[in-house]
């Protein structure tokens, strides 16, 4: 079945329209990644650190429920780079079933993991996340505060105004900048 799909897409690579050729090439890349899922999963189990990070990002291109178990497992490993990579991929996949797992990562011991989790939650554009992200705006870590504000802006819920507005007086200019941008994009 996948081999037939690949043949059809290869035929489209010769299409007169450049848009069709581009779409076929992108689809072929995605399909070939899916066919390499066993090798990607093997890299996650036995590869070096760099291979594991690369494998986690490769899972992003695969449209299969089979990618979620290894991504969720990576949230529990000791290496913060692997946790961060898994969080980024899960956020971009936007599967609502993983929101709780990502919300747990807001309590991670490593600052970069918390920042990635805050950014990833904004991908869901779910107003129910406003309280979780709103708590972060009082953090001492300005990178975490900025990530939370950017995510609140992406969610766009009007109730985020009460959380964001006080940040216009924040001592860090970049936090104030993010807050000013965010307020303009909230629903009215």
KETOR-103967 format. One record per residue (C-alpha): residue number from 0; residue in three letters; chain; x, y, z. Coordinates in pm, 1 decimal, always signed. Layout:
<atom NUM, ALA, A, <X, Y, Z>>
...
//
This chain:
<atom 0, UNK, A, <+0.0, +0.0, +0.0>>
<atom 1, UNK, A, <+275.2, +248.3, +93.8>>
<atom 2, UNK, A, <+485.6, +141.4, -202.5>>
<atom 3, UNK, A, <+194.0, +214.3, -439.0>>
<atom 4, UNK, A, <+151.4, +555.8, -279.0>>
<atom 5, UNK, A, <+522.8, +624.5, -330.6>>
<atom 6, UNK, A, <+494.3, +530.7, -699.9>>
<atom 7, UNK, A, <+201.1, +766.4, -747.7>>
<atom 8, UNK, A, <+392.1, +1049.3, -581.2>>
<atom 9, UNK, A, <+707.4, +981.7, -784.3>>
<atom 10, UNK, A, <+496.3, +1017.0, -1098.0>>
<atom 11, UNK, A, <+382.7, +1360.4, -972.0>>
<atom 12, UNK, A, <+746.5, +1470.7, -949.3>>
<atom 13, UNK, A, <+733.5, +1497.8, -1330.8>>
<atom 14, UNK, A, <+419.9, +1715.1, -1333.7>>
<atom 15, UNK, A, <+429.5, +2035.6, -1537.9>>
<atom 16, UNK, A, <+310.5, +2242.8, -1242.0>>
<atom 17, UNK, A, <+585.5, +2332.1, -991.2>>
<atom 18, UNK, A, <+334.8, +2339.1, -703.7>>
<atom 19, UNK, A, <+234.1, +1979.5, -774.0>>
<atom 20, UNK, A, <+600.3, +1876.9, -785.5>>
<atom 21, UNK, A, <+667.1, +2049.3, -451.9>>
<atom 22, UNK, A, <+365.0, +1888.6, -289.7>>
<atom 23, UNK, A, <+466.4, +1546.4, -420.4>>
<atom 24, UNK, A, <+821.8, +1588.5, -291.4>>
<atom 25, UNK, A, <+697.9, +1691.9, +52.9>>
<atom 26, UNK, A, <+455.3, +1400.7, +64.4>>
<atom 27, UNK, A, <+727.8, +1159.9, -41.0>>
<atom 28, UNK, A, <+951.7, +1285.4, +238.9>>
<atom 29, UNK, A, <+673.6, +1234.8, +493.4>>
<atom 30, UNK, A, <+592.1, +889.8, +358.1>>
<atom 31, UNK, A, <+955.1, +780.2, +361.3>>
<atom 32, UNK, A, <+986.7, +896.4, +722.2>>
<atom 33, UNK, A, <+685.8, +685.0, +814.4>>
<atom 34, UNK, A, <+840.7, +383.8, +645.1>>
<atom 35, UNK, A, <+1152.6, +436.3, +856.1>>
<atom 36, UNK, A, <+962.9, +438.4, +1186.8>>
<atom 37, UNK, A, <+1123.7, +112.1, +1308.2>>
<atom 38, UNK, A, <+1472.7, +253.1, +1245.7>>
<atom 39, UNK, A, <+1381.6, +580.3, +1417.1>>
<atom 40, UNK, A, <+1250.7, +393.3, +1720.6>>
<atom 41, UNK, A, <+1568.6, +184.1, +1728.9>>
<atom 42, UNK, A, <+1775.4, +503.9, +1734.7>>
<atom 43, UNK, A, <+1569.0, +625.7, +2028.1>>
<atom 44, UNK, A, <+1648.3, +309.1, +2221.6>>
<atom 45, UNK, A, <+2014.1, +256.4, +2147.7>>
<atom 46, UNK, A, <+2150.2, +565.4, +1973.2>>
<atom 47, UNK, A, <+2374.7, +832.0, +2118.8>>
<atom 48, UNK, A, <+2235.2, +1156.9, +2254.0>>
<atom 49, UNK, A, <+2248.5, +1336.5, +1917.8>>
<atom 50, UNK, A, <+2085.3, +1044.8, +1738.8>>
<atom 51, UNK, A, <+1806.9, +1037.2, +1995.1>>
<atom 52, UNK, A, <+1735.6, +1409.4, +1955.6>>
<atom 53, UNK, A, <+1733.1, +1369.8, +1577.5>>
<atom 54, UNK, A, <+1500.8, +1068.5, +1608.2>>
<atom 55, UNK, A, <+1257.6, +1263.5, +1826.7>>
<atom 56, UNK, A, <+1240.0, +1543.3, +1571.1>>
<atom 57, UNK, A, <+1196.5, +1285.2, +1292.5>>
<atom 58, UNK, A, <+881.2, +1163.2, +1467.5>>
<atom 59, UNK, A, <+723.0, +1500.4, +1395.1>>
<atom 60, UNK, A, <+694.4, +1418.2, +1024.5>>
<atom 61, UNK, A, <+520.0, +1086.1, +1086.6>>
<atom 62, UNK, A, <+141.3, +1086.3, +1091.3>>
<atom 63, UNK, A, <+75.4, +785.1, +1312.2>>
<atom 64, UNK, A, <-53.0, +725.2, +1661.7>>
<atom 65, UNK, A, <+255.4, +506.8, +1713.3>>
<atom 66, UNK, A, <+475.8, +814.4, +1763.1>>
<atom 67, UNK, A, <+305.4, +929.7, +2081.7>>
<atom 68, UNK, A, <+424.2, +651.7, +2314.1>>
<atom 69, UNK, A, <+795.9, +715.5, +2249.1>>
<atom 70, UNK, A, <+745.4, +1092.7, +2264.9>>
<atom 71, UNK, A, <+565.8, +1066.8, +2598.0>>
<atom 72, UNK, A, <+832.7, +826.8, +2727.1>>
<atom 73, UNK, A, <+1099.0, +1084.0, +2637.6>>
<atom 74, UNK, A, <+932.7, +1331.9, +2875.8>>
<atom 75, UNK, A, <+1051.1, +1112.6, +3162.7>>
<atom 76, UNK, A, <+1417.1, +1066.3, +3069.3>>
<atom 77, UNK, A, <+1697.1, +1232.3, +3263.6>>
<atom 78, UNK, A, <+1837.8, +1430.3, +2969.4>>
<atom 79, UNK, A, <+1680.5, +1776.5, +2946.9>>
<atom 80, UNK, A, <+1758.5, +1806.7, +2574.9>>
<atom 81, UNK, A, <+1560.2, +1491.9, +2502.1>>
<atom 82, UNK, A, <+1270.3, +1614.1, +2716.7>>
<atom 83, UNK, A, <+1280.1, +1951.6, +2540.6>>
<atom 84, UNK, A, <+1282.5, +1792.2, +2194.7>>
<atom 85, UNK, A, <+988.2, +1568.1, +2283.1>>
<atom 86, UNK, A, <+794.0, +1866.0, +2419.2>>
<atom 87, UNK, A, <+852.3, +2067.6, +2102.1>>
<atom 88, UNK, A, <+736.1, +1781.9, +1880.0>>
<atom 89, UNK, A, <+429.9, +1710.0, +2094.5>>
<atom 90, UNK, A, <+333.9, +2076.8, +2083.5>>
<atom 91, UNK, A, <+356.9, +2091.0, +1705.4>>
<atom 92, UNK, A, <+154.7, +1770.7, +1671.0>>
<atom 93, UNK, A, <-128.5, +1937.4, +1866.2>>
<atom 94, UNK, A, <-286.9, +1615.9, +1992.9>>
<atom 95, UNK, A, <-519.0, +1728.6, +2274.3>>
<atom 96, UNK, A, <-459.5, +1400.6, +2458.6>>
<atom 97, UNK, A, <-107.4, +1514.7, +2555.5>>
<atom 98, UNK, A, <-199.1, +1852.4, +2706.1>>
<atom 99, UNK, A, <-188.1, +1711.0, +3059.4>>
<atom 100, UNK, A, <+155.6, +1561.2, +3001.4>>
<atom 101, UNK, A, <+286.0, +1892.0, +2869.6>>
<atom 102, UNK, A, <+130.2, +2082.8, +3159.0>>
<atom 103, UNK, A, <+323.4, +1855.9, +3397.9>>
<atom 104, UNK, A, <+643.4, +1965.9, +3225.9>>
<atom 105, UNK, A, <+580.1, +2320.6, +3348.9>>
<atom 106, UNK, A, <+709.2, +2189.5, +3684.5>>
<atom 107, UNK, A, <+1026.8, +2036.5, +3539.2>>
<atom 108, UNK, A, <+1350.5, +2097.9, +3727.2>>
<atom 109, UNK, A, <+1526.9, +2237.1, +3419.7>>
<atom 110, UNK, A, <+1442.6, +2596.0, +3310.4>>
<atom 111, UNK, A, <+1467.8, +2527.8, +2935.3>>
<atom 112, UNK, A, <+1222.8, +2238.2, +2963.4>>
<atom 113, UNK, A, <+971.8, +2464.8, +3139.3>>
<atom 114, UNK, A, <+1012.1, +2728.9, +2868.0>>
<atom 115, UNK, A, <+956.9, +2471.9, +2591.0>>
<atom 116, UNK, A, <+651.6, +2337.6, +2773.3>>
<atom 117, UNK, A, <+502.2, +2686.8, +2802.8>>
<atom 118, UNK, A, <+564.4, +2747.3, +2431.1>>
<atom 119, UNK, A, <+420.1, +2408.4, +2333.7>>
<atom 120, UNK, A, <+97.1, +2463.6, +2526.4>>
<atom 121, UNK, A, <+29.6, +2776.6, +2321.2>>
<atom 122, UNK, A, <+9.6, +2558.2, +2010.2>>
<atom 123, UNK, A, <-319.7, +2414.3, +2135.1>>
<atom 124, UNK, A, <-501.4, +2747.9, +2143.0>>
<atom 125, UNK, A, <-718.5, +2615.6, +2425.8>>
<atom 126, UNK, A, <-859.6, +2883.5, +2661.7>>
<atom 127, UNK, A, <-860.2, +2628.1, +2946.1>>
<atom 128, UNK, A, <-480.9, +2664.3, +2953.4>>
<atom 129, UNK, A, <-493.5, +3032.3, +3053.7>>
<atom 130, UNK, A, <-478.4, +2958.1, +3430.2>>
<atom 131, UNK, A, <-180.7, +2722.9, +3388.2>>
<atom 132, UNK, A, <+13.2, +2973.2, +3180.2>>
<atom 133, UNK, A, <-107.3, +3266.8, +3388.3>>
<atom 134, UNK, A, <+68.4, +3130.9, +3695.5>>
<atom 135, UNK, A, <+399.1, +3147.4, +3508.3>>
<atom 136, UNK, A, <+393.9, +3523.6, +3454.2>>
<atom 137, UNK, A, <+507.0, +3578.9, +3812.1>>
<atom 138, UNK, A, <+813.1, +3354.9, +3772.9>>
<atom 139, UNK, A, <+1160.2, +3495.1, +3833.5>>
<atom 140, UNK, A, <+1277.2, +3343.1, +3502.0>>
<atom 141, UNK, A, <+1203.2, +3610.4, +3239.2>>
<atom 142, UNK, A, <+1240.1, +3357.9, +2955.5>>
<atom 143, UNK, A, <+961.1, +3153.2, +3110.7>>
<atom 144, UNK, A, <+747.3, +3465.2, +3157.2>>
<atom 145, UNK, A, <+797.7, +3564.2, +2791.5>>
<atom 146, UNK, A, <+715.1, +3210.8, +2673.5>>
<atom 147, UNK, A, <+396.5, +3210.2, +2880.4>>
<atom 148, UNK, A, <+292.1, +3550.1, +2742.8>>
<atom 149, UNK, A, <+357.2, +3439.4, +2382.8>>
<atom 150, UNK, A, <+144.6, +3130.4, +2441.5>>
<atom 151, UNK, A, <-131.4, +3331.3, +2602.7>>
<atom 152, UNK, A, <-124.8, +3555.7, +2295.8>>
<atom 153, UNK, A, <-152.6, +3254.5, +2061.6>>
<atom 154, UNK, A, <-446.1, +3123.9, +2262.5>>
<atom 155, UNK, A, <-600.5, +3468.5, +2228.9>>
<atom 156, UNK, A, <-859.2, +3428.7, +2504.5>>
<atom 157, UNK, A, <-991.1, +3756.4, +2642.6>>
<atom 158, UNK, A, <-958.5, +3634.4, +3002.0>>
<atom 159, UNK, A, <-579.9, +3643.6, +2961.9>>
<atom 160, UNK, A, <-594.6, +4024.2, +2972.5>>
<atom 161, UNK, A, <-600.7, +4028.3, +3352.2>>
<atom 162, UNK, A, <-284.5, +3819.5, +3360.9>>
<atom 163, UNK, A, <-98.1, +4005.4, +3087.4>>
<atom 164, UNK, A, <-188.2, +4369.6, +3162.1>>
<atom 165, UNK, A, <+18.9, +4395.6, +3484.5>>
<atom 166, UNK, A, <+326.3, +4288.9, +3285.3>>
<atom 167, UNK, A, <+324.8, +4624.4, +3108.3>>
<atom 168, UNK, A, <+501.7, +4750.1, +3423.9>>
<atom 169, UNK, A, <+749.3, +4459.8, +3443.5>>
<atom 170, UNK, A, <+1113.4, +4559.5, +3505.4>>
<atom 171, UNK, A, <+1230.9, +4369.2, +3194.5>>
<atom 172, UNK, A, <+1169.7, +4556.2, +2866.8>>
<atom 173, UNK, A, <+1136.6, +4232.2, +2668.1>>
<atom 174, UNK, A, <+855.5, +4113.9, +2898.9>>
<atom 175, UNK, A, <+680.9, +4449.6, +2853.9>>
<atom 176, UNK, A, <+724.1, +4417.7, +2476.3>>
<atom 177, UNK, A, <+570.1, +4067.9, +2473.1>>
<atom 178, UNK, A, <+284.9, +4187.4, +2695.0>>
<atom 179, UNK, A, <+210.4, +4483.5, +2467.5>>
<atom 180, UNK, A, <+206.9, +4255.7, +2161.9>>
<atom 181, UNK, A, <-12.2, +4001.4, +2337.4>>
<atom 182, UNK, A, <-277.6, +4249.1, +2444.6>>
<atom 183, UNK, A, <-334.4, +4353.3, +2086.4>>
<atom 184, UNK, A, <-414.8, +3999.0, +1977.7>>
<atom 185, UNK, A, <-660.6, +3893.9, +2247.3>>
<atom 186, UNK, A, <-1024.5, +3847.1, +2156.9>>
<atom 187, UNK, A, <-1247.5, +4141.9, +2230.0>>
//
